[in-house]
Amino acid sequence: MNQQMDLSNQTSPTSQEIDHESTKAAVKLQKVYRSHRTRRRLADSAVAAEELWWQAIEYARLNHSTTAFFNFIQPEKPSSRWSRISWNASKVGKGLVKDAKAQKLAFQHWIEAIDPRHRYGHNLSIYFDEWCRRETQQPYFYWLDIGDGKTLDLDECPRSRLHQECINYLGPQERECYEYIIVEGEFIHKQTGDALDTNEQINSGSKWIFVMSVSNKLYAGEKKKGMFHHSSFLAGGATLAAGRLVAERGKLKSVSAYSGHYRPTDESLGIFLTFLQNSGVKLGDVKAGNFLCRESTQQRR
């Protein structure tokens, strides 16, 4: 009886009390969210600052090694020349020491990698041929941007196009946004967990390209002519494989060893297919080059 009286004396919370508690909970949730958002923005800012710093250092070193070093009055010292040449070579040879089968950029695209602005190698090579014909004593980039060739405007590649088409070379942080991993035989974006589907994301007439680094990391993205090419992923570094691919909902449908920057061979395509097979990708119905993988496997045997 006493228990019943005690229960009857207990009053249920009023609507005002419920509203008050709900408001407190909402305010606390907002504070937590704002704190998380602030930390996220600070982290993003730190990443952006690090990327900009990397780009600034890269530009300064390339500018010195291609243009700023040249001086008519004071000849370059042998030690400076050796350091400059070594730095330029490291841009296109990065990764070669890790794997003897790695491929560096094709010769005409070397100048793209060492150009501070990374202007499209195909366009630079047109002006490079003209520089060779002129037999000038000025270094190529000095001649092109500062010296006797700075006003030259070729019909085959107008200077406006030369300056407009600059290839985006990814820094260490940016590169992570293009990395894919193989999970249960499917191509999965490492950061978002989304399955790769080139048919959904592709623009009319464009292609999806990929490279595999000497550390067996896979990068893929949509090609944008004059802006984003195979050389973009590794900032001109060496690759084990490069080409084009088509995937639907994470499943690979076709792959080809096509890249004007790296000019991959059938051997490099075979290295990539072996990597995929060892990673759990079923290659039975994948079109590799102009034939199915099951047919190419029989031919290799």
C-alpha positions as CSV (number, residue, x, y, z in Angstrom):
1,M,0.0,0.0,0.0
2,N,2.8,2.4,0.9
3,Q,4.6,1.6,-2.3
4,Q,1.5,2.5,-4.3
5,M,1.2,5.8,-2.4
6,D,4.9,6.6,-3.1
7,L,4.4,5.8,-6.8
8,S,1.3,8.0,-6.9
9,N,3.2,10.9,-5.4
10,Q,5.9,10.8,-8.1
11,T,5.1,13.3,-10.8
12,S,6.0,12.8,-14.5
13,P,8.3,15.5,-16.0
14,T,6.4,18.4,-17.4
15,S,6.7,19.5,-21.1
16,Q,8.8,22.5,-20.1
17,E,11.3,20.3,-18.4
18,I,11.4,18.0,-21.4
19,D,12.0,21.0,-23.7
20,H,14.7,22.3,-21.4
21,E,16.6,18.9,-21.4
22,S,16.2,18.7,-25.2
23,T,17.6,22.1,-25.6
24,K,20.6,21.3,-23.4
25,A,21.2,18.1,-25.4
26,A,21.0,20.0,-28.7
27,V,23.4,22.7,-27.5
28,K,25.9,20.1,-26.4
29,L,25.6,18.3,-29.7
30,Q,26.2,21.6,-31.6
31,K,29.3,22.3,-29.5
32,V,30.7,18.8,-30.2
33,Y,30.0,19.2,-33.9
34,R,31.6,22.7,-34.1
35,S,34.6,21.4,-32.2
36,H,35.0,18.6,-34.7
37,R,34.4,20.9,-37.6
38,T,37.0,23.3,-36.3
39,R,39.6,20.5,-35.9
40,R,38.7,19.2,-39.4
41,R,39.2,22.6,-40.9
42,L,42.5,23.1,-39.1
43,A,43.7,19.7,-40.3
44,D,42.6,20.5,-43.9
45,S,44.4,23.9,-43.6
46,A,47.6,22.1,-42.4
47,V,47.4,19.7,-45.3
48,A,46.8,22.6,-47.8
49,A,49.7,24.6,-46.3
50,E,52.0,21.6,-46.5
51,E,51.1,21.0,-50.2
52,L,51.6,24.7,-51.1
53,W,55.0,24.6,-49.3
54,W,56.0,21.5,-51.3
55,Q,54.9,23.2,-54.5
56,A,56.8,26.4,-53.7
57,I,60.1,24.5,-52.9
58,E,59.6,22.3,-56.1
59,Y,59.2,25.4,-58.3
60,A,62.2,27.2,-56.8
61,R,64.5,24.3,-57.3
62,L,63.3,23.7,-60.8
63,N,63.5,27.3,-61.7
64,H,67.1,27.4,-60.5
65,S,68.1,24.3,-62.3
66,T,66.6,25.3,-65.6
67,T,66.8,29.1,-65.9
68,A,68.1,31.1,-63.0
69,F,71.5,29.5,-63.0
70,F,72.4,31.0,-66.3
71,N,74.7,34.0,-66.3
72,F,76.5,35.4,-69.3
73,I,79.2,37.2,-67.2
74,Q,80.0,34.5,-64.6
75,P,80.3,30.9,-65.9
76,E,78.7,28.2,-63.8
77,K,81.0,26.3,-61.5
78,P,81.4,22.5,-62.2
79,S,80.1,21.6,-58.8
80,S,76.9,23.7,-59.4
81,R,76.5,22.2,-62.9
82,W,76.8,18.7,-61.5
83,S,74.3,19.4,-58.7
84,R,71.8,20.9,-61.2
85,I,72.1,18.0,-63.7
86,S,71.7,15.5,-60.9
87,W,68.5,17.3,-59.6
88,N,67.0,17.3,-63.1
89,A,67.8,13.6,-63.6
90,S,66.2,12.8,-60.3
91,K,62.9,14.2,-61.5
92,V,62.5,11.6,-64.2
93,G,64.5,8.8,-62.6
94,K,62.7,8.8,-59.2
95,G,61.9,5.2,-58.3
96,L,64.3,3.5,-60.8
97,V,66.6,2.3,-58.0
98,K,63.8,0.4,-56.3
99,D,62.9,-1.8,-59.3
100,A,65.0,-2.4,-62.4
101,K,61.8,-3.0,-64.5
102,A,60.4,0.5,-63.7
103,Q,59.9,2.8,-66.6
104,K,60.8,6.5,-66.7
105,L,59.2,9.2,-68.8
106,A,59.7,9.1,-72.5
107,F,62.5,11.5,-73.6
108,Q,60.2,14.2,-75.1
109,H,58.5,14.5,-71.7
110,W,61.6,14.9,-69.6
111,I,61.5,18.6,-70.3
112,E,57.9,18.7,-69.0
113,A,59.1,17.2,-65.7
114,I,61.9,19.6,-65.2
115,D,60.0,22.7,-66.4
116,P,59.0,24.8,-63.3
117,R,55.5,25.2,-64.8
118,H,55.2,21.6,-66.1
119,R,54.0,22.8,-69.5
120,Y,52.8,19.9,-71.6
121,G,55.8,18.0,-72.9
122,H,54.4,17.6,-76.4
123,N,54.2,21.4,-76.8
124,L,57.6,22.0,-75.2
125,S,59.2,19.5,-77.6
126,I,58.0,21.6,-80.6
127,Y,59.9,24.6,-79.3
128,F,62.8,22.4,-78.2
129,D,63.2,21.3,-81.9
130,E,63.3,24.9,-82.9
131,W,65.9,25.7,-80.2
132,C,68.1,22.9,-81.6
133,R,67.8,24.3,-85.1
134,R,68.8,27.8,-83.9
135,E,72.2,26.5,-82.5
136,T,72.1,29.2,-79.7
137,Q,74.4,29.2,-76.8
138,Q,71.5,29.9,-74.4
139,P,70.1,27.0,-72.4
140,Y,66.7,25.9,-73.6
141,F,64.4,27.2,-70.9
142,Y,66.4,30.5,-70.6
143,W,66.1,30.9,-74.4
144,L,62.4,30.0,-74.3
145,D,61.2,32.3,-71.5
146,I,63.9,35.0,-71.1
147,G,66.3,35.0,-74.0
148,D,66.1,35.2,-77.8
149,G,63.1,32.8,-78.1
150,K,60.8,34.5,-75.7
151,T,58.8,36.2,-78.5
152,L,58.8,33.2,-80.8
153,D,55.2,32.1,-81.6
154,L,55.1,28.9,-83.7
155,D,52.0,28.0,-85.8
156,E,52.3,24.4,-84.8
157,C,51.9,25.4,-81.2
158,P,51.0,29.0,-80.5
159,R,52.6,30.4,-77.4
160,S,49.2,30.9,-75.8
161,R,48.6,27.2,-75.9
162,L,52.1,26.5,-74.6
163,H,51.4,28.6,-71.5
164,Q,47.8,27.4,-71.1
165,E,48.4,23.7,-71.2
166,C,50.2,23.0,-67.9
167,I,50.1,19.5,-66.4
168,N,49.1,19.1,-62.8
169,Y,51.9,17.4,-60.9
170,L,50.4,16.0,-57.7
171,G,52.2,16.5,-54.4
172,P,52.4,13.8,-51.7
173,Q,49.0,14.8,-50.0
174,E,47.1,15.3,-53.3
175,R,48.2,11.9,-54.6
176,E,46.4,10.1,-51.8
177,C,43.1,11.3,-53.3
178,Y,43.7,9.2,-56.4
179,E,44.8,6.0,-54.7
180,Y,42.9,2.8,-55.1
181,I,43.3,-0.6,-53.3
182,I,42.1,-4.0,-54.2
183,V,39.5,-5.4,-51.8
184,E,37.9,-8.8,-52.5
185,G,38.9,-8.5,-56.2
186,E,37.4,-5.0,-56.6
187,F,38.9,-1.5,-57.1
188,I,38.1,0.5,-54.0
189,H,39.0,4.2,-53.4
190,K,41.3,4.1,-50.4
191,Q,39.9,7.2,-48.7
192,T,36.2,7.0,-49.4
193,G,35.7,3.3,-49.8
194,D,33.7,3.8,-53.0
195,A,33.9,1.3,-55.8
196,L,35.5,2.5,-59.0
197,D,33.0,3.0,-61.8
198,T,34.5,4.8,-64.8
199,N,31.2,4.7,-66.7
200,E,29.4,6.8,-64.1
201,Q,32.2,9.4,-63.6
202,I,33.5,9.8,-67.1
203,N,32.9,12.9,-69.3
204,S,32.1,12.5,-72.9
205,G,35.1,11.5,-75.0
206,S,37.5,11.3,-72.0
207,K,39.4,8.2,-70.7
208,W,40.4,6.9,-67.3
209,I,44.1,6.4,-66.8
210,F,46.2,4.7,-64.2
211,V,49.8,4.1,-63.0
212,M,51.3,1.7,-60.6
213,S,54.3,3.0,-58.6
214,V,57.4,1.0,-57.8
215,S,55.9,0.5,-54.3
216,N,52.9,-1.3,-56.0
217,K,50.5,1.6,-55.2
218,L,47.7,2.0,-57.7
219,Y,46.5,5.5,-58.8
220,A,43.7,6.2,-61.2
221,G,41.8,9.2,-62.4
222,E,40.1,10.8,-65.4
223,K,42.5,12.1,-68.1
224,K,42.1,15.8,-69.0
225,K,44.1,16.7,-72.1
226,G,46.7,19.4,-71.4
227,M,45.9,19.3,-67.7
228,F,46.0,15.8,-66.2
229,H,48.0,13.0,-67.7
230,H,49.9,9.9,-66.6
231,S,52.8,12.0,-65.4
232,S,50.5,13.8,-63.0
233,F,50.1,10.9,-60.5
234,L,53.8,10.5,-59.5
235,A,55.0,14.0,-60.5
236,G,57.0,12.6,-63.3
237,G,58.5,9.7,-61.3
238,A,59.1,6.2,-62.7
239,T,56.3,3.6,-62.8
240,L,55.9,-0.2,-63.0
241,A,52.8,0.1,-65.2
242,A,50.7,2.7,-66.9
243,G,47.7,2.7,-69.2
244,R,44.0,3.0,-69.5
245,L,41.2,1.1,-67.7
246,V,37.5,0.6,-67.6
247,A,35.7,-0.6,-64.4
248,E,32.1,-1.1,-63.4
249,R,31.1,-1.1,-59.7
250,G,34.7,-1.9,-58.8
251,K,35.1,-4.8,-61.2
252,L,37.8,-4.4,-63.9
253,K,36.4,-4.8,-67.4
254,S,39.4,-3.8,-69.6
255,V,42.9,-2.5,-69.3
256,S,45.5,-1.4,-71.9
257,A,49.1,-0.4,-71.9
258,Y,48.6,3.0,-73.5
259,S,50.5,6.1,-72.3
260,G,52.3,8.7,-74.4
261,H,54.2,9.8,-71.4
262,Y,55.6,6.4,-70.4
263,R,55.1,4.3,-73.5
264,P,54.6,1.1,-71.5
265,T,55.5,-2.3,-73.0
266,D,53.7,-5.7,-73.0
267,E,56.0,-6.7,-70.2
268,S,54.8,-3.8,-68.0
269,L,51.2,-4.8,-68.8
270,G,52.0,-8.4,-67.8
271,I,53.5,-7.1,-64.5
272,F,50.3,-5.2,-63.8
273,L,48.1,-8.2,-64.6
274,T,50.2,-10.4,-62.3
275,F,49.8,-7.9,-59.6
276,L,46.0,-7.8,-60.0
277,Q,45.8,-11.6,-60.1
278,N,47.8,-11.9,-56.9
279,S,45.6,-9.3,-55.3
280,G,42.5,-11.4,-56.0
281,V,41.2,-9.8,-59.2
282,K,39.5,-12.3,-61.5
283,L,40.9,-11.7,-64.9
284,G,38.9,-14.4,-66.8
285,D,36.7,-11.9,-68.7
286,V,38.9,-8.8,-68.5
287,K,39.9,-7.4,-71.9
288,A,43.6,-6.7,-71.9
289,G,44.8,-4.8,-75.0
290,N,42.9,-6.4,-77.9
291,F,42.1,-9.7,-76.4
292,L,40.7,-11.3,-73.2
293,C,43.1,-12.2,-70.4
294,R,42.3,-15.9,-70.6
295,E,43.5,-15.8,-74.2
296,S,46.6,-13.8,-73.4
297,T,47.5,-16.2,-70.6
298,Q,47.3,-19.2,-73.0
299,Q,49.5,-17.3,-75.5
300,R,52.2,-16.5,-72.8
301,R,52.3,-20.2,-71.9
